[in-house]
Amino acid sequence: MRRSNGIFAGTALVAVIATPSATWAQDADPAAPDEIVVTAQKREQRLIDVPSAVTAVSGDALTQRNLTRIEQFAAFTPGISFSEGLAGPQLTVRGLNASGQGATTAILVDDVPLTSSSSYQQSTTPNFDTYDLERIEVLRGPQGTLYGASALGGLVKYVTKAPNLSRVEGSAQLELNHVDDGETGGSVRAALNLPVIQDSVAIRISGLYERLPGYIDNPLGNKRNVNRGERYGVRGALLWQATPDFSVRLSGIWQRDDRDAPVSIDVVGAALTPAAPPAHATSIANGGELQRNLRLGEPINRKSQVYSATLSYDAGFASITSITSLAKMNFQRRKVLTHYNAAPGVTFGDVLGGAYGQPVDIRSNDFTTVRRINQEIRLASAPDSGPIDYLVGLFYTHEKSSITQFFDVTSVTTPPEILTLPVPGGGLFVPARYREVAGFAQLTWHVLPTVEVTGGARYSRNRQRSQTTRFAGFVSQSFVDVTDPASKTKEGKVTWSGAISWHPAERVTLYARVATGYRPGGPNLVPAAPPPGYRTSYGADTTVNYELGAKGELFDRRLSFDISVFTVDWTNIQIPTSVVDPDTGVPNNFTDNGGKARSRGVEYALRLAASRQLSFFVNGAYTDTNLRAAVPSIGGLRGDRLPYVPTFTNTAGFDYRVPLGGNATMFVGADWTYVGSRNSDFVVGGLAAPQTGHQRLPSYSTVNLQGGVELGQHRLDLYVTNVGNARGLYYYLSGDGAGGTGNAIVQQPRTFGVRFSSNF
């Protein structure tokens, strides 16, 4: 791999520099894309000038290709893989995933960090609607210097549109769609920009309502399309340009996502033989029908709120920016545990049915909350003010979070009755607190007109506290409520980065970059009497990223390219671990540090404007990511691939536009996405556990088609997604299904849709 990476990088760089017929025009050809400006380094730069791997998808592209959710635009971003557990979406950048709970990819809205710094809160990852966005930026590789904690592998930034101070503008969109063997859904979206005081004060507001069609049946519960849902929200901003040098921007987002059940189905699984799963373990059960057989429902509710105030002042020699923000995320779900393995072939329903003297169902009621206050202030030198650009800043965050779980044991009658004898189900309550203070700085030295050297560092210090209350019942193994001792930790961490870039031509950048990232450590739940081997806290894990890249535009901007070769070393990995109490025989789960991994690969994105009407694009990644040392506690062996990371992914497509006369244009487009085989999560306890760990998931391909007509500011789209009705799996568990089946999250079946949009 080391040799092939070097050959690939060298070939790419030589091709860029030595192409004899290449010309770099100052003015873009009409067939070329608009200039993309990003804020990846917390200052505005042309995308092609940023000395790191950054993908930017414009708001127009998101709308035109109907990319409204994370899982959709992930396919158009090299180096990012999508998986979805029962609690929600998870993004993995450059293969950094090892089955732990804490996120390795940071999520931001503008400059507001949303990702929780607690390992218990991964389920709160928001999935914002993309309508009326300016763009989405994906930064690949660790971003610890400027963005701090949890940007271990990279980050995703939603960039919202600022209000326009000078004109009234708006848009609206109506959509209807139908899923094969499922329901009809639809959506309404709209946006309005309104200057209140010309060139001084303006507001922008957008809203959406979406009916999410169901397509999974529950014959056991005598219900169809049980995964139907709704999504609705509003986004607003007010901009006050008080003086030419000073502005205030107030922003807010409120979004709610409700589903009657997760997008999970029964698969063949390996509940009876987890140590020796059958060859067709990942095949869909029930004759290939999308079904989830349960007597109880599993509704999911997610609410996200983000509020911020950004003050910007241009002092001439530098700009001063202050961002104050509040992010609140709430997540609720019910999870049926009846069919989950207590031992190979023995479910929790079997075990508790004997204790309660009748057939029973078991379900958990989970409530997760995060409330995060952030404050950042930074000073950035004015553009072109000298040979050295600087950026310095301070950051503070105070996060309060909680997890509440109540377990019910119910009869299998209709309606079900909650059973409390001999004991209730029990539960737990885990409040946590996280405080962090950080300082950061980055300098860019313009050594020559075509050469720049960038370096920066960040020091972060955090304090954490958590404490668990266990409510009486079978879960806590107690007849009374018990509050465990508090657990406290404090930790300091330094991250740094350095890059050198060369511009051999006006619109070409070659760069080399080294950067580090980290994910905070923290306290574990502390039982009153910890068993031997139990750790009450765990440390930070860290990454070091080595990267070579080439990006630019050739032939009057008709050909654009972005190629990067990388190696990421991941050490002190946070991993789920379990020890059994020798006195009670009860397993105690906690997070520990152990093992190391390496991810190496190539990422690429190419676009060719063959003519004014026809363009082609392709992007993808080869990612070789594996453990470099065995981790027995999760059944991981040296050389094992990390979970849910395909070795190869690729998306290719075209767009073709035909003028019809006047202001009418017909368009067609298609894209094909290939996702290679992946492995499911490692499992605490390895192959001796009640579940199969590290199950190989088959590759899949998806084809999408679209076409329509534009009439000035109006547009009519017809589209078909997942034309071949592929059954790609985003998640797999070898048990948890009725009748000894497994459980999986499946991609949405073939969907037909029509969408009308209008701008004014």
C-alpha angles and dihedrals in degrees: 000000000000091000096046092048091054093049091049093049093047093048092050094050094046091049091053097047101037103044098124098200096048117120128184113211124200091215118057121239113244089246091055123092124260117268110273117217118192137185098214091132093041091260130078114269138157108264092236091056098056110106095220140060107284129161119196122191112192123227091244091054091048091053097042094050093041093240099159101148140044096256091055101051092040088074089061094052120079117226097022123106128192129216131164126208126192089273098052147281126338127193122203120194120200093352100293103150127117105166094268123138101236119088120251095192120065121221121208137177106211101314096335114110112217104173112108116239091215120094089221095063107064089115090070095071104136123226103203123194111252101215115128094007122146090222146305118248122202115194111197120207129030115321100186096131100063102016104033128196125036096012084110095138101013142291145256118221125194107208112200126208116261118227114267110237098200111046147031113245138157148158140210135196134193122189139180124186139172129205120216109260088359143077138302116252136178147176144215120207131173141168134193132189116195128179108218096185112018112254091353114061130021139161131209124194133176134178142182144194120189130182107210111211120228123226106165120092130209108205093174090058091037092237134128131210091009095170095066117130151156135246124193137159150140134229124195141174138183121200122195116187095196094176133352087267104038131058139168123206122189117191137179138180128189120178135164129193120191128180128176089219138356121264091261129135140185115264129181092262126166105261093143097042109024092159091055109030118191119254091250096047093127095049118114112262127220095055093305094303117140101246139149111192113206137138093214129053126247106206120180126204125183128179125184128186128180125180125176144169118205120191117191127187126181107210093180098242091049144357123244119208129185122187120188116181146170122202122188125183128179126186128184131176144155117223124193111221099176095108098038113120117256087176131350106300094358118099130202087247089059093049098046094039088069093048093050095040096236141059109287144184123218125206136171123220107209127193121182126181133181126184114182128181116193133186125185130171123180142174119214126185118243116265116266091005096132146321092297127055117196138193123186129171151160126225134193131179134179115190128186118187140164141191120204122185128180120183123209127198108201138181119249091237125113110278096025118237121218108235121215102172130120084009136337121250094260127201146192142249121209117183115184137185130202127186125181136179120188141172125200141180137183130187129193118196116199095212092174132357087266102033129071133178119200129188136165146161140198133200118202129183123189139181124200138186134182137166133185131220114194116203120219115271145081093303094059093036087227139108092214136048113267128198112204123215117279119258121214133184138175128192142174125205137184121206126181143176140193135187141174121201134187127196106204088176137015095267102028128088128186117187147171120206139184119188141162134213138180144195115217122250120224150164126308124216106278117217118208090249110024112207120235112287095024115134120210094203142016134209135239121279119219142203134205116199125200114190143174119190146174126195136163150101129274139185097035089320093300092122120047125181140181118183128170135177117200148176121196122190113202118194139180089020118202106237135177111251137178136200125187119233104238092211100050103020089229117139116234115207122206143149120263137171121246145125133029135238140195130211121194130172156117127264124193141178124180132177127186124190097202091181140341088279105035130058134168130201138186132177136166148125143238108213124183105188125163147142115277093198133029118263105198095184091069098031091252119153128198107274096025114141117246116252125279095359114126116213091224133023129171138175122189132171150138141231123208126187126190121191110227097189132276109023095328123113130176119210138186132182143170138187134191124202126194121194115188127219118295137185125239123236124301110248127228106252096025123238092337088068123099089258134057113250128211097010114183112244118205123248121251141192129215128197123196127189131193139170142157147126136280121212106187106289094356127085135186118197131190116189145172120199125197091013094183093048092238118190102216114173121225095182139013137195120178094219137022096093129110116262095022095303129138132239131240142169111234132197119252114275124241109312130194119203147172124201132186120194134177135187128199 
